């Protein structure tokens, strides 16, 4: 009995440590994402990524979609992150509802649609474009399902769909992480091949990890 009790406590502590580390990691990644967004405040086409979009920057709908997507991303990431904090879930329900409403509103009406429009002209050609359009469409769909579930008071199902949605939200972070790692380790691929690979790595592993969390009942509101 003592061994089983010790094992249970050790597993609980390791789980708490892992979740805390993940939580802090996402906060730090959000901070970095905000820093990356700041240069675009000047609204000029000569900034970093926009230098690769000289041929379409003049399109009003693309340019507006880009800035909407970039500046709304930190809001979505941070409002979504605190949806999985059980202290807020149980003790500060009004905050949970407000953050949840902000997250759902931005994903379905702002960040998701702008992501689809940007995906249509993504670097890497049709294969990469398909990835980003599927990603953004799934992001909207999963978030809408989560919203419908909470409206029906199906809270566990709501939590699971929110986790899937948030896994796709974090593609903004993982895309840049993989781009950094590919550059750091000088992966021997051409620019197009690299971008296509990163386009899919940015969100598919995230969804797999989300399903593992769901199976393990991590972050799920009971």
N, CA, C and O of each residue as an XYZ file, in Angstrom:
888
protein
N       0.831     -1.211      0.000
C       0.000      0.000      0.000
C       0.866      1.263      0.000
O       0.565      2.237     -0.690
N       1.967      1.227      0.802
C       2.840      2.389      0.865
C       3.504      2.641     -0.475
O       3.664      3.787     -0.895
N       3.893      1.549     -1.152
C       4.536      1.682     -2.462
C       3.563      2.279     -3.468
O       3.920      3.162     -4.248
N       2.318      1.781     -3.439
C       1.299      2.294     -4.361
C       1.005      3.759     -4.085
O       0.835      4.553     -5.010
N       0.946      4.113     -2.795
C       0.687      5.495     -2.411
C       1.830      6.401     -2.859
O       1.610      7.497     -3.374
N       3.057      5.920     -2.650
C       4.238      6.692     -3.063
C       4.257      6.880     -4.579
O       4.554      7.968     -5.074
N       3.938      5.813     -5.308
C       3.914      5.877     -6.774
C       2.863      6.859     -7.266
O       3.089      7.620     -8.207
N       1.701      6.825     -6.602
C       0.616      7.736     -6.982
C       1.024      9.191     -6.753
O       0.788     10.048     -7.604
N       1.640      9.465     -5.596
C       2.070     10.824     -5.274
C       3.157     11.300     -6.241
O       3.158     12.449     -6.682
N       4.080     10.390     -6.557
C       5.158     10.743     -7.482
C       4.590     11.071     -8.860
O       5.018     12.035     -9.495
N       3.624     10.269     -9.324
C       3.005     10.505    -10.628
C       2.264     11.838    -10.628
O       2.313     12.586    -11.604
N       1.571     12.128     -9.512
C       0.835     13.395     -9.415
C       1.783     14.590     -9.446
O       1.500     15.598    -10.092
N       2.910     14.470     -8.744
C       3.882     15.568     -8.726
C       4.521     15.768    -10.093
O       4.733     16.902    -10.523
N       4.829     14.670    -10.775
C       5.425     14.762    -12.108
C       4.436     15.381    -13.101
O       4.814     16.179    -13.959
N       3.167     14.998    -12.967
C       2.134     15.558    -13.843
C       1.982     17.052    -13.602
O       1.885     17.838    -14.545
N       1.962     17.441    -12.313
C       1.866     18.867    -11.969
C       3.067     19.626    -12.510
O       2.913     20.723    -13.048
N       4.260     19.061    -12.376
C       5.474     19.715    -12.862
C       5.430     19.868    -14.380
O       5.782     20.919    -14.916
N       4.996     18.818    -15.065
C       4.925     18.861    -16.528
C       3.933     19.915    -16.993
O       4.236     20.685    -17.904
N       2.757     19.964    -16.384
C       1.740     20.933    -16.780
C       2.183     22.360    -16.470
O       1.911     23.280    -17.241
N       2.868     22.544    -15.338
C       3.369     23.869    -14.986
C       4.435     24.319    -15.974
O       4.471     25.481    -16.379
N       5.301     23.391    -16.357
C       6.348     23.703    -17.324
C       5.747     24.061    -18.674
O       6.195     24.997    -19.336
N       4.738     23.316    -19.073
C       4.059     23.587    -20.339
C       3.379     24.949    -20.293
O       3.454     25.719    -21.251
N       2.717     25.245    -19.182
C       2.018     26.521    -19.014
C       2.998     27.691    -19.128
O       2.740     28.657    -19.846
N       4.118     27.595    -18.417
C       5.117     28.665    -18.448
C       5.756     28.775    -19.829
O       6.065     29.872    -20.292
N       5.950     27.635    -20.479
C       6.522     27.636    -21.822
C       5.635     28.364    -22.812
O       6.126     29.099    -23.670
N       4.327     28.164    -22.697
C       3.388     28.832    -23.607
C       3.353     30.330    -23.326
O       3.266     31.133    -24.255
N       3.421     30.712    -22.046
C       3.463     32.140    -21.716
C       4.711     32.792    -22.318
O       4.642     33.885    -22.880
N       5.839     32.112    -22.194
C       7.080     32.662    -22.746
C       7.004     32.742    -24.270
O       7.437     33.729    -24.866
N       6.455     31.703    -24.897
C       6.304     31.699    -26.351
C       5.371     32.825    -26.800
O       5.594     33.445    -27.840
N       4.331     33.082    -26.013
C       3.407     34.184    -26.323
C       4.126     35.524    -26.252
O       3.899     36.418    -27.068
N       4.992     35.640    -25.263
C       5.791     36.870    -25.125
C       6.678     37.068    -26.355
O       6.777     38.177    -26.880
N       7.317     36.000    -26.807
C       8.161     36.082    -27.998
C       7.334     36.430    -29.238
O       7.774     37.187    -30.103
N       6.127     35.861    -29.304
C       5.255     36.144    -30.450
C       4.859     37.618    -30.480
O       4.781     38.224    -31.549
N       4.610     38.188    -29.307
C       4.289     39.615    -29.227
C       5.474     40.449    -29.706
O       5.294     41.427    -30.432
N       6.688     40.064    -29.300
C       7.881     40.773    -29.743
C       8.027     40.703    -31.261
O       8.417     41.682    -31.898
N       7.715     39.549    -31.834
C       7.799     39.393    -33.285
C       6.751     40.242    -34.006
O       6.949     40.656    -35.149
N       5.635     40.495    -33.322
C       4.549     41.259    -33.937
C       4.826     42.760    -33.943
O       4.321     43.481    -34.803
N       5.622     43.230    -32.990
C       5.849     44.672    -32.827
C       6.397     45.355    -34.081
O       5.920     46.434    -34.433
N       7.390     44.761    -34.775
C       7.920     45.457    -35.970
C       6.860     45.742    -37.036
O       7.001     46.687    -37.813
N       5.803     44.931    -37.075
C       4.783     45.116    -38.108
C       3.871     46.308    -37.825
O       3.045     46.670    -38.663
N       4.018     46.922    -36.642
C       3.193     48.080    -36.304
C       3.459     49.266    -37.223
O       2.621     50.160    -37.342
N       4.609     49.280    -37.868
C       4.918     50.393    -38.769
C       4.128     50.288    -40.078
O       4.071     51.244    -40.851
N       3.517     49.119    -40.321
C       2.670     48.905    -41.501
C       3.407     49.170    -42.819
O       2.888     49.821    -43.726
N       4.631     48.643    -42.892
C       5.429     48.789    -44.114
C       5.797     47.415    -44.669
O       5.977     46.471    -43.900
N       5.914     47.288    -45.997
C       6.177     45.988    -46.623
C       7.620     45.519    -46.527
O       7.945     44.425    -46.988
N       8.490     46.331    -45.935
C       9.913     45.980    -45.872
C      10.279     45.192    -44.623
O      11.457     44.929    -44.383
N       9.292     44.814    -43.829
C       9.548     44.122    -42.562
C       9.579     42.606    -42.753
O       8.578     42.015    -43.159
N      10.698     41.980    -42.469
C      10.895     40.535    -42.368
C      10.057     39.729    -43.361
O      10.307     39.777    -44.565
N       9.070     38.994    -42.862
C       8.266     38.085    -43.683
C       7.632     38.790    -44.885
O       7.489     38.185    -45.947
N       7.257     40.036    -44.733
C       6.563     40.753    -45.801
C       7.444     40.984    -47.026
O       6.939     41.276    -48.110
N       8.753     40.853    -46.858
C       9.636     40.997    -48.015
C       9.426     39.866    -49.022
O       9.771     40.003    -50.195
N       8.856     38.742    -48.556
C       8.571     37.622    -49.463
C       7.201     37.776    -50.117
O       6.802     36.942    -50.929
N       6.478     38.844    -49.763
C       5.117     39.040    -50.264
C       4.984     40.308    -51.114
O       3.912     40.908    -51.183
N       6.065     40.700    -51.747
C       6.053     41.933    -52.528
C       5.029     41.894    -53.663
O       4.477     42.929    -54.035
N       4.771     40.696    -54.220
C       3.880     40.591    -55.370
C       2.396     40.702    -54.999
O       1.556     40.968    -55.859
N       2.080     40.496    -53.709
C       0.664     40.539    -53.320
C       0.378     41.549    -52.209
O      -0.771     41.709    -51.798
N       1.413     42.226    -51.724
C       1.201     43.177    -50.625
C       0.242     44.295    -51.025
O      -0.424     44.875    -50.168
N       0.170     44.596    -52.303
C      -0.700     45.680    -52.763
C      -2.184     45.317    -52.703
O      -3.043     46.192    -52.801
N      -2.484     44.022    -52.541
C      -3.883     43.585    -52.463
C      -4.452     43.972    -51.094
O      -3.985     43.490    -50.062
N      -5.449     44.834    -51.097
C      -5.994     45.337    -49.827
C      -6.480     44.220    -48.922
O      -6.192     44.217    -47.725
N      -7.224     43.260    -49.494
C      -7.799     42.193    -48.664
C      -6.711     41.333    -48.038
O      -6.851     40.892    -46.897
N      -5.614     41.086    -48.781
C      -4.524     40.272    -48.214
C      -3.806     41.041    -47.117
O      -3.537     40.500    -46.044
N      -3.495     42.313    -47.390
C      -2.761     43.137    -46.437
C      -3.543     43.309    -45.134
O      -2.976     43.201    -44.047
N      -4.830     43.574    -45.243
C      -5.672     43.734    -44.051
C      -5.765     42.420    -43.283
O      -5.694     42.410    -42.054
N      -5.923     41.314    -44.005
C      -5.993     39.997    -43.367
C      -4.705     39.685    -42.625
O      -4.733     39.132    -41.525
N      -3.585     40.039    -43.223
C      -2.293     39.774    -42.590
C      -2.177     40.500    -41.255
O      -1.842     39.891    -40.238
N      -2.453     41.802    -41.261
C      -2.298     42.572    -40.025
C      -3.319     42.150    -38.965
O      -3.002     42.120    -37.776
N      -4.518     41.831    -39.385
C      -5.520     41.333    -38.442
C      -5.029     40.042    -37.795
O      -5.133     39.864    -36.581
N      -4.497     39.153    -38.612
C      -4.047     37.853    -38.110
C      -2.861     38.009    -37.156
O      -2.826     37.389    -36.093
N      -1.910     38.827    -37.536
C      -0.708     39.015    -36.715
C      -1.042     39.644    -35.368
O      -0.565     39.178    -34.333
N      -1.849     40.689    -35.370
C      -2.114     41.420    -34.130
C      -3.154     40.734    -33.234
O      -3.227     41.021    -32.039
N      -3.948     39.843    -33.799
C      -4.930     39.127    -32.979
C      -4.350     37.848    -32.371
O      -4.902     37.323    -31.404
N      -3.258     37.345    -32.919
C      -2.694     36.073    -32.447
C      -2.336     36.068    -30.959
O      -2.711     35.127    -30.259
N      -1.623     37.088    -30.442
C      -1.315     37.071    -29.004
C      -2.569     37.072    -28.128
O      -2.587     36.436    -27.075
N      -3.614     37.779    -28.555
C      -4.872     37.812    -27.791
C      -5.478     36.420    -27.717
O      -5.927     35.983    -26.657
N      -5.489     35.729    -28.848
C      -6.066     34.385    -28.899
C      -5.247     33.407    -28.052
O      -5.814     32.610    -27.304
N      -3.942     33.466    -28.164
C      -3.083     32.537    -27.423
C      -3.242     32.728    -25.920
O      -3.387     31.751    -25.185
N      -3.217     33.968    -25.457
C      -3.290     34.223    -24.017
C      -4.684     33.972    -23.447
O      -4.814     33.416    -22.356
N      -5.718     34.372    -24.168
C      -7.082     34.134    -23.665
C      -7.390     32.645    -23.641
O      -8.105     32.172    -22.758
N      -6.855     31.904    -24.605
C      -7.074     30.458    -24.629
C      -6.298     29.724    -23.559
O      -6.786     28.744    -22.996
N      -5.090     30.192    -23.271
C      -4.234     29.513    -22.302
C      -4.899     29.382    -20.944
O      -4.855     28.316    -20.330
N      -5.509     30.450    -20.474
C      -6.087     30.450    -19.131
C      -7.415     29.697    -19.051
O      -7.993     29.579    -17.970
N      -7.901     29.188    -20.180
C      -9.093     28.340    -20.153
C      -8.809     26.999    -19.499
O      -9.733     26.308    -19.070
N      -7.543     26.628    -19.420
C      -7.186     25.310    -18.895
C      -6.603     25.379    -17.486
O      -6.072     24.392    -16.976
N      -6.705     26.542    -16.867
C      -6.257     26.694    -15.492
C      -7.414     26.355    -14.559
O      -8.413     27.072    -14.523
N      -7.286     25.272    -13.808
C      -8.407     24.796    -12.993
C      -8.770     25.742    -11.858
O      -9.919     25.760    -11.416
N      -7.812     26.526    -11.382
C      -8.129     27.517    -10.336
C      -9.116     28.545    -10.867
O     -10.072     28.917    -10.186
N      -8.872     29.001    -12.093
C      -9.790     29.955    -12.718
C     -11.113     29.288    -13.042
O     -12.176     29.881    -12.856
N     -11.051     28.043    -13.530
C     -12.266     27.314    -13.884
C     -13.219     27.202    -12.705
O     -14.431     27.357    -12.856
N     -12.660     26.932    -11.527
C     -13.502     26.624    -10.376
C     -13.760     27.814     -9.459
O     -14.813     27.897     -8.827
N     -12.794     28.741     -9.384
C     -12.925     29.841     -8.429
C     -13.297     31.176     -9.063
O     -13.841     32.055     -8.395
N     -13.003     31.325    -10.348
C     -13.252     32.603    -11.030
C     -13.988     32.345    -12.339
O     -13.468     32.589    -13.428
N     -15.199     31.851    -12.204
C     -15.945     31.428    -13.381
C     -16.281     32.574    -14.321
O     -16.366     32.378    -15.534
N     -16.474     33.770    -13.771
C     -16.781     34.910    -14.637
C     -15.584     35.257    -15.523
O     -15.743     35.625    -16.687
N     -14.378     35.132    -14.950
C     -13.164     35.371    -15.739
C     -13.030     34.306    -16.817
O     -12.692     34.602    -17.963
N     -13.301     33.059    -16.432
C     -13.248     31.956    -17.394
C     -14.212     32.194    -18.557
O     -13.855     31.977    -19.715
N     -15.414     32.633    -18.254
C     -16.407     32.877    -19.311
C     -15.983     34.048    -20.204
O     -16.147     33.997    -21.423
N     -15.440     35.098    -19.590
C     -15.024     36.270    -20.366
C     -13.868     35.939    -21.299
O     -13.863     36.324    -22.468
N     -12.894     35.222    -20.766
C     -11.755     34.826    -21.596
C     -12.190     33.852    -22.687
O     -11.724     33.922    -23.824
N     -13.093     32.942    -22.318
C     -13.589     31.981    -23.296
C     -14.352     32.662    -24.419
O     -14.205     32.300    -25.586
N     -15.170     33.650    -24.065
C     -15.920     34.393    -25.077
C     -14.969     35.145    -26.006
O     -15.163     35.179    -27.222
N     -13.933     35.749    -25.409
C     -12.932     36.464    -26.213
C     -12.243     35.516    -27.174
O     -12.081     35.821    -28.356
N     -11.839     34.366    -26.661
C     -11.145     33.372    -27.488
C     -12.028     32.903    -28.648
O     -11.606     32.916    -29.804
N     -13.234     32.498    -28.332
C     -14.146     31.974    -29.354
C     -14.476     33.035    -30.395
O     -14.487     32.756    -31.594
N     -14.743     34.245    -29.938
C     -15.079     35.343    -30.849
C     -13.939     35.621    -31.820
O     -14.160     35.766    -33.023
N     -12.729     35.693    -31.298
C     -11.583     36.013    -32.145
C     -11.270     34.886    -33.124
O     -10.979     35.147    -34.291
N     -11.327     33.639    -32.663
C     -11.008     32.525    -33.553
C     -12.024     32.418    -34.690
O     -11.648     32.310    -35.857
N     -13.308     32.448    -34.345
C     -14.354     32.208    -35.345
C     -14.542     33.399    -36.291
O     -14.797     33.209    -37.481
N     -14.419     34.613    -35.774
C     -14.746     35.788    -36.584
C     -13.538     36.613    -37.041
O     -13.660     37.423    -37.960
N     -12.383     36.417    -36.414
C     -11.240     37.276    -36.730
C     -10.028     36.469    -37.209
O      -9.678     36.505    -38.389
N      -9.399     35.749    -36.293
C      -8.139     35.066    -36.617
C      -8.317     33.908    -37.583
O      -7.504     33.719    -38.487
N      -9.378     33.131    -37.397
C      -9.605     31.983    -38.275
C      -9.854     32.381    -39.722
O      -9.151     31.902    -40.611
N     -10.844     33.254    -39.991
C     -11.098     33.679    -41.373
C      -9.892     34.354    -42.027
O      -9.605     34.111    -43.199
N      -9.185     35.201    -41.272
C      -7.997     35.840    -41.848
C      -6.921     34.810    -42.152
O      -6.168     34.965    -43.113
N      -6.840     33.753    -41.339
C      -5.888     32.675    -41.589
C      -6.195     31.928    -42.878
O      -5.281     31.547    -43.609
N      -7.474     31.717    -43.160
C      -7.870     31.060    -44.413
C      -7.450     31.907    -45.609
O      -6.899     31.388    -46.580
N      -7.707     33.204    -45.538
C      -7.346     34.103    -46.640
C      -5.839     34.131    -46.859
O      -5.377     34.124    -48.001
N      -5.074     34.164    -45.780
C      -3.620     34.148    -45.902
C      -3.129     32.819    -46.455
O      -2.168     32.769    -47.224
N      -3.800     31.743    -46.053
C      -3.404     30.415    -46.523
C      -3.504     30.253    -48.025
O      -2.772     29.461    -48.619
N      -4.399     30.992    -48.637
C      -4.588     30.903    -50.089
C      -3.352     31.357    -50.856
O      -3.138     30.948    -51.997
N      -2.536     32.209    -50.224
C      -1.323     32.715    -50.871
C      -0.075     32.392    -50.044
O       0.912     33.125    -50.094
N      -0.123     31.296    -49.286
C       1.019     30.932    -48.446
C       2.234     30.581    -49.294
O       2.106     30.081    -50.411
N       3.414     30.851    -48.746
C       4.644     30.421    -49.403
C       4.674     28.896    -49.479
O       4.066     28.219    -48.651
N       5.375     28.363    -50.462
C       5.498     26.911    -50.570
C       4.590     26.281    -51.597
O       4.625     25.067    -51.795
N       3.767     27.094    -52.261
C       2.918     26.557    -53.321
C       1.664     25.872    -52.798
O       1.302     26.014    -51.630
N       1.002     25.122    -53.690
C      -0.299     24.538    -53.377
C      -0.276     23.589    -52.175
O      -1.216     23.567    -51.380
N       0.795     22.811    -52.046
C       0.837     21.826    -50.957
C       0.825     22.529    -49.601
O       0.102     22.123    -48.691
N       1.620     23.572    -49.473
C       1.633     24.340    -48.225
C       0.331     25.108    -48.041
O      -0.171     25.222    -46.923
N      -0.212     25.629    -49.120
C      -1.466     26.381    -49.046
C      -2.609     25.505    -48.552
O      -3.441     25.948    -47.759
N      -2.649     24.258    -49.022
C      -3.670     23.315    -48.549
C      -3.554     23.126    -47.044
O      -4.558     23.102    -46.333
N      -2.313     22.992    -46.561
C      -2.093     22.790    -45.130
C      -2.659     23.938    -44.315
O      -3.362     23.711    -43.330
N      -2.362     25.167    -44.710
C      -2.791     26.324    -43.929
C      -4.301     26.565    -44.015
O      -4.916     27.021    -43.052
N      -4.890     26.259    -45.167
C      -6.341     26.409    -45.298
C      -7.056     25.355    -44.448
O      -8.039     25.660    -43.773
N      -6.557     24.115    -44.483
C      -7.142     23.049    -43.650
C      -6.971     23.384    -42.172
O      -7.888     23.197    -41.374
N      -5.794     23.878    -41.818
C      -5.521     24.268    -40.430
C      -6.512     25.321    -39.952
O      -7.131     25.153    -38.901
N      -6.667     26.390    -40.697
C      -7.551     27.480    -40.276
C      -9.018     27.063    -40.270
O      -9.776     27.467    -39.388
N      -9.417     26.259    -41.250
C     -10.803     25.783    -41.307
C     -11.107     24.873    -40.123
O     -12.168     24.978    -39.507
N     -10.165     23.972    -39.805
C     -10.337     23.078    -38.654
C     -10.358     23.865    -37.358
O     -11.101     23.538    -36.433
N      -9.545     24.893    -37.296
C      -9.480     25.769    -36.110
C     -10.844     26.395    -35.832
O     -11.323     26.395    -34.698
N     -11.453     26.924    -36.875
C     -12.782     27.519    -36.731
C     -13.800     26.455    -36.332
O     -14.607     26.670    -35.428
N     -13.759     25.302    -37.014
C     -14.719     24.225    -36.763
C     -14.623     23.708    -35.338
O     -15.641     23.583    -34.658
N     -13.422     23.406    -34.878
C     -13.243     22.872    -33.521
C     -13.716     23.874    -32.472
O     -14.332     23.499    -31.475
N     -13.424     25.145    -32.709
C     -13.840     26.180    -31.758
C     -15.358     26.333    -31.743
O     -15.956     26.522    -30.684
N     -15.977     26.251    -32.914
C     -17.434     26.331    -32.998
C     -18.082     25.154    -32.276
O     -19.072     25.327    -31.566
N     -17.525     23.960    -32.457
C     -18.058     22.773    -31.758
C     -17.923     22.959    -30.250
O     -18.845     22.641    -29.499
N     -16.778     23.472    -29.806
C     -16.575     23.716    -28.369
C     -17.625     24.679    -27.833
O     -18.159     24.485    -26.741
N     -17.913     25.708    -28.603
C     -18.934     26.677    -28.200
C     -20.314     26.019    -28.102
O     -21.043     26.242    -27.136
N     -20.666     25.218    -29.093
C     -21.970     24.550    -29.094
C     -22.089     23.564    -27.934
O     -23.164     23.388    -27.362
N     -20.972     22.927    -27.596
C     -20.984     21.969    -26.485
C     -21.230     22.665    -25.151
O     -21.988     22.170    -24.316
N     -20.584     23.822    -24.951
C     -20.781     24.511    -23.677
C     -22.190     25.089    -23.588
O     -22.744     25.201    -22.494
N     -22.773     25.455    -24.724
C     -24.153     25.936    -24.732
C     -25.120     24.837    -24.296
O     -26.179     25.117    -23.735
N     -24.743     23.581    -24.562
C     -25.573     22.438    -24.171
C     -25.191     21.915    -22.787
O     -25.723     20.901    -22.335
N     -24.264     22.610    -22.112
C     -23.776     22.212    -20.781
C     -23.049     20.875    -20.812
O     -23.014     20.164    -19.807
N     -22.478     20.532    -21.940
C     -21.662     19.322    -22.059
C     -20.203     19.724    -21.811
O     -19.417     19.866    -22.748
N     -19.863     19.903    -20.540
C     -18.620     20.568    -20.186
C     -17.368     19.739    -20.490
O     -16.357     20.290    -20.925
N     -17.423     18.443    -20.270
C     -16.243     17.626    -20.578
C     -15.969     17.612    -22.068
O     -14.822     17.738    -22.497
N     -17.021     17.458    -22.857
C     -16.863     17.483    -24.306
C     -16.373     18.851    -24.763
O     -15.541     18.954    -25.665
N     -16.894     19.898    -24.132
C     -16.455     21.269    -24.425
C     -14.951     21.407    -24.183
O     -14.232     21.971    -25.008
N     -14.482     20.887    -23.043
C     -13.059     20.977    -22.716
C     -12.195     20.258    -23.747
O     -11.125     20.743    -24.116
N     -12.662     19.101    -24.209
C     -11.893     18.335    -25.191
C     -11.779     19.074    -26.521
O     -10.714     19.095    -27.138
N     -12.886     19.680    -26.961
C     -12.845     20.401    -28.233
C     -12.057     21.697    -28.100
O     -11.417     22.135    -29.056
N     -12.098     22.309    -26.930
C     -11.279     23.486    -26.691
C      -9.793     23.125    -26.735
O      -8.971     23.900    -27.222
N      -9.464     21.953    -26.227
C      -8.071     21.527    -26.256
C      -7.601     21.307    -27.683
O      -6.481     21.671    -28.040
N      -8.468     20.706    -28.501
C      -8.114     20.525    -29.920
C      -7.967     21.879    -30.609
O      -7.045     22.095    -31.396
N      -8.884     22.779    -30.301
C      -8.819     24.115    -30.883
C      -7.528     24.820    -30.476
O      -6.851     25.427    -31.306
N      -7.201     24.731    -29.195
C      -6.017     25.443    -28.711
C      -4.729     24.834    -29.256
O      -3.734     25.534    -29.439
N      -4.752     23.533    -29.512
C      -3.591     22.894    -30.147
C      -3.314     23.529    -31.497
O      -2.156     23.702    -31.879
N      -4.368     23.876    -32.221
C      -4.208     24.539    -33.513
C      -3.806     26.000    -33.330
O      -3.063     26.548    -34.145
N      -4.293     26.629    -32.268
C      -3.864     27.990    -31.960
C      -2.348     28.052    -31.810
O      -1.704     28.991    -32.278
N      -1.791     27.047    -31.155
C      -0.358     27.037    -30.889
C       0.482     26.740    -32.125
O       1.711     26.737    -32.048
N      -0.160     26.491    -33.258
C       0.603     26.314    -34.498
C       1.386     27.582    -34.828
O       2.427     27.516    -35.483
N       0.893     28.735    -34.379
C       1.611     29.999    -34.591
C       2.963     29.970    -33.894
O       3.935     30.556    -34.370
N       3.010     29.277    -32.754
C       4.247     29.159    -31.987
C       5.133     28.057    -32.552
O       6.326     28.267    -32.775
N       4.550     26.877    -32.783
C       5.355     25.742    -33.232
C       5.916     25.953    -34.634
O       6.999     25.453    -34.940
N       5.206     26.681    -35.490
C       5.734     26.974    -36.828
C       7.061     27.722    -36.707
O       8.039     27.380    -37.372
N       7.083     28.734    -35.859
C       8.313     29.508    -35.689
C       9.388     28.709    -34.982
O      10.576     28.895    -35.244
N       8.980     27.812    -34.079
C       9.951     26.957    -33.402
C      10.645     26.030    -34.391
O      11.869     25.907    -34.373
N       9.866     25.374    -35.258
C      10.459     24.476    -36.248
C      11.326     25.251    -37.232
O      12.388     24.770    -37.626
N      10.892     26.438    -37.634
C      11.689     27.259    -38.555
C      13.045     27.582    -37.929
O      14.078     27.530    -38.597
N      13.028     27.916    -36.637
C      14.270     28.210    -35.918
C      15.171     26.970    -35.842
O      16.377     27.060    -36.069
N      14.577     25.815    -35.523
C      15.364     24.583    -35.390
C      15.939     24.138    -36.732
O      17.082     23.687    -36.801
N      15.148     24.263    -37.794
C      15.637     23.895    -39.124
C      16.829     24.764    -39.506
O      17.794     24.282    -40.100
N      16.754     26.048    -39.160
C      17.852     26.958    -39.458
C      19.053     26.674    -38.564
O      20.193     26.702    -39.026
N      18.802     26.401    -37.289
C      19.875     26.144    -36.323
C      20.688     24.913    -36.714
O      21.917     24.920    -36.647
N      19.981     23.851    -37.125
C      20.668     22.598    -37.464
C      20.968     22.480    -38.962
O      21.423     21.440    -39.441
N      20.702     23.571    -39.688
C      21.039     23.622    -41.109
C      20.513     22.393    -41.852
O      21.269     21.705    -42.537
N      19.233     22.126    -41.715
C      18.603     20.966    -42.360
C      18.769     21.082    -43.878
O      18.427     22.112    -44.460
N      19.288     20.036    -44.520
C      19.610     20.103    -45.957
C      18.387     19.976    -46.867
O      18.245     18.998    -47.600
N      17.520     20.961    -46.810
C      16.350     21.013    -47.683
C      16.278     22.393    -48.329
O      16.751     23.380    -47.765
N      15.685     22.451    -49.507
C      15.490     23.732    -50.153
C      14.445     24.551    -49.428
O      13.693     24.007    -48.619
N      14.377     25.850    -49.697
C      13.414     26.727    -49.014
C      11.963     26.270    -49.177
O      11.193     26.298    -48.217
N      11.588     25.848    -50.393
C      10.203     25.423    -50.634
C       9.884     24.144    -49.875
O       8.845     24.043    -49.222
N      10.795     23.153    -49.966
C      10.583     21.887    -49.271
C      10.518     22.088    -47.760
O       9.704     21.472    -47.071
N      11.390     22.961    -47.258
C      11.401     23.254    -45.820
C      10.082     23.869    -45.377
O       9.521     23.472    -44.357
N       9.592     24.827    -46.131
C       8.352     25.507    -45.748
C       7.158     24.562    -45.812
O       6.266     24.627    -44.966
N       7.139     23.677    -46.821
C       6.050     22.703    -46.919
C       6.055     21.781    -45.706
O       5.010     21.524    -45.110
N       7.239     21.284    -45.342
C       7.345     20.386    -44.191
C       6.918     21.081    -42.908
O       6.178     20.511    -42.106
N       7.383     22.309    -42.712
C       7.028     23.067    -41.508
C       5.537     23.390    -41.483
O       4.924     23.441    -40.416
N       4.954     23.609    -42.666
C       3.523     23.916    -42.745
C       2.688     22.819    -42.102
O       1.668     23.103    -41.474
N       3.112     21.573    -42.252
C       2.367     20.451    -41.666
C       2.834     20.122    -40.252
O       2.032     19.750    -39.396
N       4.146     20.263    -40.013
C       4.658     20.008    -38.662
C       4.109     21.003    -37.645
O       4.043     20.704    -36.453
N       3.720     22.175    -38.111
C       3.276     23.226    -37.187
C       1.981     22.884    -36.476
O       1.701     23.440    -35.414
N       1.165     21.962    -37.047
C      -0.129     21.701    -36.405
C      -0.485     20.230    -36.223
O      -1.197     19.900    -35.274
N      -0.023     19.335    -37.089
C      -0.409     17.924    -36.942
C       0.135     17.316    -35.643
O      -0.636     16.685    -34.920
N       1.431     17.476    -35.308
C       1.897     16.963    -34.011
C       1.165     17.598    -32.825
O       0.961     16.949    -31.799
N       0.774     18.864    -32.968
C       0.016     19.522    -31.895
C      -1.292     18.797    -31.620
O      -1.663     18.587    -30.465
N      -1.989     18.415    -32.687
C      -3.258     17.694    -32.520
C      -3.037     16.319    -31.903
O      -3.834     15.865    -31.082
N      -1.957     15.663    -32.299
C      -1.644     14.349    -31.715
C      -1.393     14.496    -30.222
O      -1.876     13.692    -29.424
N      -0.640     15.518    -29.847
C      -0.374     15.768    -28.428
C      -1.663     16.087    -27.681
O      -1.846     15.652    -26.544
N      -2.557     16.844    -28.312
C      -3.846     17.171    -27.687
C      -4.648     15.907    -27.418
O      -5.273     15.779    -26.366
N      -4.633     14.978    -28.358
C      -5.372     13.729    -28.165
C      -4.785     12.905    -27.023
O      -5.518     12.228    -26.302
N      -3.461     12.964    -26.860
C      -2.822     12.280    -25.727
C      -3.277     12.910    -24.419
O      -3.598     12.204    -23.463
N      -3.304     14.240    -24.379
C      -3.767     14.950    -23.173
C      -5.212     14.599    -22.852
O      -5.571     14.423    -21.688
N      -6.038     14.499    -23.888
C      -7.448     14.154    -23.695
C      -7.575     12.733    -23.139
O      -8.366     12.481    -22.231
N      -6.796     11.822    -23.689
C      -6.842     10.430    -23.227
C      -6.382     10.313    -21.781
O      -6.900      9.497    -21.018
N      -5.395     11.142    -21.407
C      -4.858     11.112    -20.043
C      -5.692     11.957    -19.069
O      -5.433     11.979    -17.866
N      -6.703     12.654    -19.619
C      -7.556     13.540    -18.809
C      -6.798     14.723    -18.212
O      -7.164     15.237    -17.155
N      -5.735     15.149    -18.903
C      -5.036     16.351    -18.469
C      -5.834     17.584    -18.901
O      -6.357     17.634    -20.015
N      -5.922     18.563    -18.022
C      -6.576     19.844    -18.311
C      -8.075     19.728    -18.545
O      -8.708     20.741    -18.841
N      -8.671     18.557    -18.429
C     -10.090     18.387    -18.686
C     -10.898     18.745    -17.457
O     -10.642     18.232    -16.367
N     -11.862     19.614    -17.625
C     -12.704     20.033    -16.501
C     -13.679     18.928    -16.157
O     -14.467     18.499    -16.999
N     -13.625     18.472    -14.935
C     -14.527     17.398    -14.468
C     -15.846     17.988    -14.007
O     -16.735     17.252    -13.580
